[in-house]
Amino acid sequence: MTEPANCAIFDAGDVQLASGQVFRSMKLAYKTYGRLNAARDNVVVYPTSFSAQHFDTEWLISPDGVLDPDRYFIVIPNLFGNGLSSSPSNSPDAWADGRYPLVSYHDAVAVQHRLLVEQLHVDEIALVYGWSMGGMQAYHWAALHPDMVQRVAVVCGSARCAPFNHVFLEGVKAALHADPAFQNGRFVSQPTVGMRAMGRVYAGWALSYAFYHEEAWRGLGFESLEDFLTRSWDGAFARRAGDDLLAQIATWQNGDVSACARFGGDRSKALAAITARVLLMPGATDSYFQANDNADELPLLVNARSAELSPIPSIYGHRAGNPIHIPADRAFLRVKIQDLLAM
């Protein structure tokens, strides 16, 4: 695996995955922002979301942004399968039996924990902040390492992949699998047609009925609905390898904070392990990470120092949680995170 530009690499060595399979020479790409203070207690962990690499989400980090690098030492670990950390596209030896192994959120957080402790020498985390798949990782961090995590912000995420969310992803997978480049369980070339189809499927789920009904795409600089779909979605995933996308979809669909020996599949037990201050911020109009999932989780956070459910009041669906071009939603996130960090 060639070291990617503009980030560092934590070499985790041979890692036994939750499945029992061993991943040889597993590598975690990460980037840090700001400085660790003398007390070593100003750490923010900010895991990446589906298909994203650290530079896709670092826009949120600025002195007047949601996460302030002048005050906090922010670590973005790139989720396995995103093309920077170990992924199908850069780990040919992982295909030894013709299939790429399932890398779970438990596996991801275990290696991220090693990065924090072994390489960065951190034993306290002020905040784990994550959107979408990053939010699912944040939940795992809080449940698996309650001794470290002081606060957690789950933005458009959940403690497990709900059945409805799973079905949405089946549609995404089907679009990719229909490409003729998908042969014998992997892609023999970049699935151009499949990725365009995937983008069209995703466009209907990532944003809300109200977004399209009110033609909110006009405020984003598009002249027509077709212009929005073509320029915003047809090539949205083309920068990633098809097999990488499938690997992350597998991680997502199998996401369940309780799916480990410690919790034995008991979601109540897993959420009761969380002692951090918890802020759940679903998108009010998110289709696949629905606010009802977080509402069901809230009463199970019985040992959290505090737990708040605060939906983002937005018509931008899932995109409300990553509002790079949505000032009102960005301001909402900033205020909520400032309040959480002040506790």
C-alpha positions as CSV (number, residue, x, y, z in Angstrom):
1,M,0.0,0.0,0.0
2,T,1.5,3.3,-1.1
3,E,1.3,6.1,1.5
4,P,-1.3,8.6,0.4
5,A,-0.5,12.3,0.2
6,N,-1.6,14.8,2.7
7,C,-2.1,12.4,5.6
8,A,-0.3,10.1,8.0
9,I,-0.5,6.3,8.2
10,F,-0.8,4.1,11.3
11,D,0.4,0.6,10.6
12,A,-1.7,-1.7,12.7
13,G,0.1,-4.8,11.5
14,D,-1.9,-8.1,11.2
15,V,-5.4,-7.5,12.7
16,Q,-7.8,-10.2,13.6
17,L,-11.2,-8.9,12.6
18,A,-14.4,-9.5,14.5
19,S,-15.3,-12.2,11.9
20,G,-12.2,-14.1,13.0
21,Q,-10.4,-13.5,9.7
22,V,-6.9,-11.9,9.8
23,F,-6.3,-8.8,7.8
24,R,-2.6,-8.7,7.0
25,S,-0.7,-5.4,7.3
26,M,-3.8,-3.2,8.0
27,K,-3.2,0.5,7.6
28,L,-5.2,3.4,8.9
29,A,-4.8,6.8,7.1
30,Y,-5.5,9.8,9.3
31,K,-5.0,13.6,9.5
32,T,-4.7,15.8,12.5
33,Y,-5.6,19.5,13.0
34,G,-4.7,21.9,15.8
35,R,-2.5,21.0,18.7
36,L,-2.8,18.7,21.7
37,N,-2.8,20.8,24.9
38,A,-0.6,20.1,27.9
39,A,-3.4,18.3,29.7
40,R,-4.0,16.1,26.6
41,D,-7.8,16.5,27.1
42,N,-8.7,18.6,24.0
43,V,-9.1,15.7,21.6
44,V,-11.9,15.5,19.0
45,V,-12.2,12.3,16.9
46,Y,-14.1,13.0,13.7
47,P,-14.5,9.7,11.7
48,T,-15.3,9.9,7.9
49,S,-18.6,9.0,6.3
50,F,-19.6,6.8,3.3
51,S,-17.0,7.2,0.4
52,A,-15.6,10.3,2.0
53,Q,-11.9,11.0,2.6
54,H,-10.6,13.4,5.2
55,F,-10.4,16.4,2.9
56,D,-14.1,15.9,1.9
57,T,-15.2,16.8,5.4
58,E,-12.5,19.0,6.8
59,W,-14.5,22.1,5.7
60,L,-16.2,21.8,9.0
61,I,-13.0,22.5,10.8
62,S,-12.2,26.2,11.2
63,P,-12.0,28.8,14.0
64,D,-15.5,30.0,13.2
65,G,-16.8,26.5,12.1
66,V,-18.3,23.6,14.0
67,L,-15.0,22.3,15.2
68,D,-12.3,24.9,16.2
69,P,-8.7,23.8,15.6
70,D,-7.5,26.7,17.7
71,R,-9.0,25.1,20.8
72,Y,-9.1,21.4,19.9
73,F,-6.8,18.7,18.6
74,I,-8.9,17.1,15.9
75,V,-8.2,13.7,14.5
76,I,-9.9,12.4,11.3
77,P,-9.4,8.7,10.9
78,N,-10.3,7.6,7.3
79,L,-12.8,4.7,7.5
80,F,-11.5,1.4,6.0
81,G,-12.7,1.0,2.4
82,N,-12.4,4.7,1.5
83,G,-9.3,4.3,-0.7
84,L,-6.8,5.8,1.7
85,S,-7.0,3.4,4.6
86,S,-6.8,-0.3,3.8
87,S,-9.4,-0.9,1.1
88,P,-10.1,-3.4,-1.8
89,S,-8.4,-1.0,-4.2
90,N,-5.1,-0.8,-2.3
91,S,-4.9,-4.2,-0.4
92,P,-4.6,-6.9,-3.1
93,D,-3.5,-9.5,-0.5
94,A,-6.8,-9.2,1.3
95,W,-8.5,-10.9,-1.7
96,A,-6.7,-14.2,-1.0
97,D,-9.8,-16.3,-1.2
98,G,-11.4,-14.3,-4.0
99,R,-13.6,-12.3,-1.6
100,Y,-12.8,-9.1,0.3
101,P,-13.3,-9.5,4.1
102,L,-16.0,-7.8,6.0
103,V,-14.5,-4.9,8.1
104,S,-17.0,-3.9,10.8
105,Y,-17.3,-0.7,12.7
106,H,-16.0,-2.7,15.7
107,D,-12.8,-3.4,13.7
108,A,-12.5,0.2,12.6
109,V,-12.9,1.6,16.1
110,A,-10.5,-1.0,17.5
111,V,-7.7,0.3,15.2
112,Q,-8.7,3.9,15.7
113,H,-8.4,3.3,19.4
114,R,-4.9,1.9,18.9
115,L,-4.0,5.0,16.9
116,L,-5.1,7.3,19.7
117,V,-3.4,5.3,22.5
118,E,-0.3,3.9,20.8
119,Q,0.7,6.6,18.4
120,L,-0.9,9.8,19.7
121,H,-0.6,8.9,23.4
122,V,-4.2,10.0,24.1
123,D,-6.3,8.5,26.8
124,E,-9.2,11.0,27.0
125,I,-11.5,12.2,24.2
126,A,-13.4,15.4,24.6
127,L,-15.8,14.6,21.7
128,V,-16.4,12.0,19.1
129,Y,-18.3,13.8,16.3
130,G,-19.6,11.9,13.3
131,W,-22.0,12.3,10.4
132,S,-23.8,9.3,8.7
133,M,-21.3,6.3,8.8
134,G,-19.2,8.6,11.0
135,G,-22.1,8.9,13.4
136,M,-22.4,5.1,13.6
137,Q,-18.7,5.0,14.5
138,A,-19.2,7.7,17.1
139,Y,-21.9,5.5,18.8
140,H,-19.4,2.5,18.7
141,W,-16.7,4.7,20.3
142,A,-19.0,5.8,23.1
143,A,-20.2,2.2,23.9
144,L,-16.9,0.4,23.6
145,H,-14.7,3.0,25.3
146,P,-16.8,4.8,27.9
147,D,-13.7,5.4,30.0
148,M,-12.2,7.6,27.3
149,V,-15.2,9.4,25.6
150,Q,-16.6,12.4,27.4
151,R,-19.0,13.6,24.8
152,V,-20.5,12.1,21.6
153,A,-22.4,13.8,18.7
154,V,-24.2,11.4,16.4
155,V,-25.3,13.4,13.4
156,C,-27.7,11.6,11.0
157,G,-26.5,8.3,12.3
158,S,-27.8,5.4,14.5
159,A,-26.6,2.6,16.8
160,R,-27.4,0.0,14.1
161,C,-28.4,-0.1,10.5
162,A,-32.2,-0.2,10.6
163,P,-34.0,-2.6,8.2
164,F,-35.3,0.3,6.2
165,N,-31.8,1.7,5.9
166,H,-30.6,-1.8,4.9
167,V,-33.1,-2.0,2.0
168,F,-32.1,1.5,0.8
169,L,-28.5,0.1,0.5
170,E,-29.8,-3.0,-1.4
171,G,-30.9,-0.6,-4.1
172,V,-27.6,1.1,-4.2
173,K,-25.8,-2.3,-4.4
174,A,-28.1,-3.5,-7.1
175,A,-27.3,-0.4,-9.3
176,L,-23.6,-1.2,-9.0
177,H,-24.0,-5.0,-9.5
178,A,-26.0,-4.4,-12.7
179,D,-22.9,-2.9,-14.4
180,P,-21.3,-5.4,-16.8
181,A,-17.9,-4.8,-15.1
182,F,-19.1,-6.7,-12.0
183,Q,-18.0,-10.2,-12.6
184,N,-17.5,-13.1,-10.1
185,G,-18.0,-10.9,-7.0
186,R,-15.8,-7.9,-8.0
187,F,-15.2,-5.3,-10.6
188,V,-12.9,-5.9,-13.5
189,S,-13.0,-2.3,-14.5
190,Q,-14.5,1.0,-13.2
191,P,-18.3,0.6,-13.3
192,T,-19.2,3.8,-15.1
193,V,-22.8,2.9,-15.9
194,G,-23.4,1.4,-12.5
195,M,-22.0,4.5,-10.7
196,R,-24.3,6.8,-12.7
197,A,-27.2,4.6,-11.7
198,M,-26.1,4.6,-8.1
199,G,-26.0,8.4,-8.1
200,R,-29.6,8.5,-9.5
201,V,-30.8,6.1,-6.8
202,Y,-29.0,8.0,-4.1
203,A,-30.4,11.4,-5.2
204,G,-33.9,10.3,-4.3
205,W,-32.9,9.2,-0.8
206,A,-30.3,11.7,0.3
207,L,-32.7,14.7,0.0
208,S,-36.3,15.1,1.0
209,Y,-39.7,15.3,-0.7
210,A,-39.8,19.0,0.4
211,F,-36.4,19.7,-1.1
212,Y,-37.6,18.6,-4.6
213,H,-41.1,20.0,-4.1
214,E,-39.8,23.4,-3.3
215,E,-37.1,23.2,-6.0
216,A,-34.5,24.0,-3.4
217,W,-31.8,22.9,-5.9
218,R,-32.3,26.3,-7.5
219,G,-30.7,27.9,-4.4
220,L,-27.6,25.7,-5.0
221,G,-27.0,27.1,-8.4
222,F,-28.8,24.6,-10.7
223,E,-31.0,25.6,-13.6
224,S,-33.3,22.6,-13.7
225,L,-33.9,19.3,-11.9
226,E,-32.0,17.4,-14.7
227,D,-29.1,19.8,-14.3
228,F,-29.0,19.1,-10.6
229,L,-29.1,15.3,-11.1
230,T,-26.5,15.4,-13.9
231,R,-24.0,17.7,-12.2
232,S,-24.5,16.8,-8.6
233,W,-25.2,13.1,-8.8
234,D,-24.2,11.4,-12.0
235,G,-20.5,11.6,-11.1
236,A,-20.8,11.8,-7.3
237,F,-19.2,8.4,-6.7
238,A,-17.0,8.1,-9.8
239,R,-13.8,9.1,-7.9
240,R,-14.0,5.9,-5.8
241,A,-13.3,2.3,-6.9
242,G,-16.4,0.2,-7.2
243,D,-15.1,-2.5,-4.9
244,D,-14.3,0.2,-2.3
245,L,-17.9,1.3,-2.3
246,L,-19.2,-2.2,-1.9
247,A,-16.8,-2.8,1.0
248,Q,-18.2,0.3,2.8
249,I,-21.8,-0.7,2.1
250,A,-21.1,-4.0,3.7
251,T,-19.7,-2.2,6.8
252,W,-22.7,0.0,6.9
253,Q,-25.3,-2.8,6.4
254,N,-23.7,-4.9,9.2
255,G,-23.4,-2.0,11.5
256,D,-24.7,-2.8,15.0
257,V,-23.1,-1.5,18.2
258,S,-24.3,-4.5,20.1
259,A,-22.9,-7.1,17.6
260,C,-19.9,-8.2,19.7
261,A,-19.1,-10.6,22.5
262,R,-19.3,-7.8,25.1
263,F,-22.9,-7.0,24.4
264,G,-24.1,-10.3,22.8
265,G,-26.5,-8.6,20.4
266,D,-28.3,-6.8,23.2
267,R,-28.8,-3.2,22.1
268,S,-30.1,-2.1,25.5
269,K,-27.0,-3.4,27.1
270,A,-24.7,-1.7,24.5
271,L,-26.4,1.7,24.9
272,A,-26.4,1.4,28.7
273,A,-22.6,1.1,28.6
274,I,-22.4,4.7,27.3
275,T,-21.6,7.2,30.1
276,A,-20.7,10.2,27.9
277,R,-22.8,13.2,27.3
278,V,-24.8,12.3,24.1
279,L,-26.2,14.6,21.5
280,L,-28.3,12.9,18.8
281,M,-28.9,15.1,15.8
282,P,-30.9,13.3,13.1
283,G,-32.0,15.2,10.0
284,A,-35.7,16.0,10.5
285,T,-36.4,14.9,6.9
286,D,-33.7,12.2,6.6
287,S,-35.1,9.2,4.7
288,Y,-32.8,6.4,5.7
289,F,-31.3,7.5,9.1
290,Q,-34.7,8.4,10.3
291,A,-35.2,10.5,13.5
292,N,-37.4,7.7,14.9
293,D,-34.4,5.5,15.2
294,N,-32.7,8.0,17.5
295,A,-36.0,8.5,19.4
296,D,-36.0,4.8,20.1
297,E,-32.4,4.9,21.3
298,L,-32.8,7.9,23.6
299,P,-34.5,6.1,26.5
300,L,-31.9,3.3,26.4
301,L,-29.1,5.8,27.2
302,V,-29.8,5.2,30.9
303,N,-26.2,5.8,32.1
304,A,-25.3,8.7,29.9
305,R,-24.4,11.9,31.8
306,S,-26.9,13.6,29.6
307,A,-28.7,12.7,26.5
308,E,-30.5,15.0,24.1
309,L,-32.4,14.4,20.9
310,S,-32.3,17.5,18.7
311,P,-33.3,17.0,15.1
312,I,-31.9,19.4,12.5
313,P,-34.9,21.4,11.2
314,S,-34.1,21.2,7.6
315,I,-35.6,20.1,4.2
316,Y,-32.2,18.9,3.1
317,G,-32.7,15.3,4.3
318,H,-29.5,13.4,5.0
319,R,-27.5,16.3,3.6
320,A,-28.5,18.5,6.5
321,G,-25.8,16.8,8.5
322,N,-23.1,17.7,6.1
323,P,-24.3,21.2,5.2
324,I,-21.3,22.7,3.4
325,H,-23.6,24.8,1.2
326,I,-26.5,25.2,3.7
327,P,-25.7,28.1,6.0
328,A,-28.8,27.7,8.3
329,D,-28.0,24.0,8.9
330,R,-24.3,24.8,9.5
331,A,-25.2,27.4,12.0
332,F,-27.5,25.0,13.8
333,L,-24.7,22.4,14.1
334,R,-22.2,25.0,15.3
335,V,-24.4,26.2,18.1
336,K,-25.4,22.7,19.3
337,I,-21.7,21.5,19.3
338,Q,-20.6,24.7,21.1
339,D,-23.2,24.0,23.8
340,L,-22.2,20.4,24.1
341,L,-18.5,21.2,24.5
342,A,-19.3,23.8,27.1
343,M,-20.9,21.2,29.4
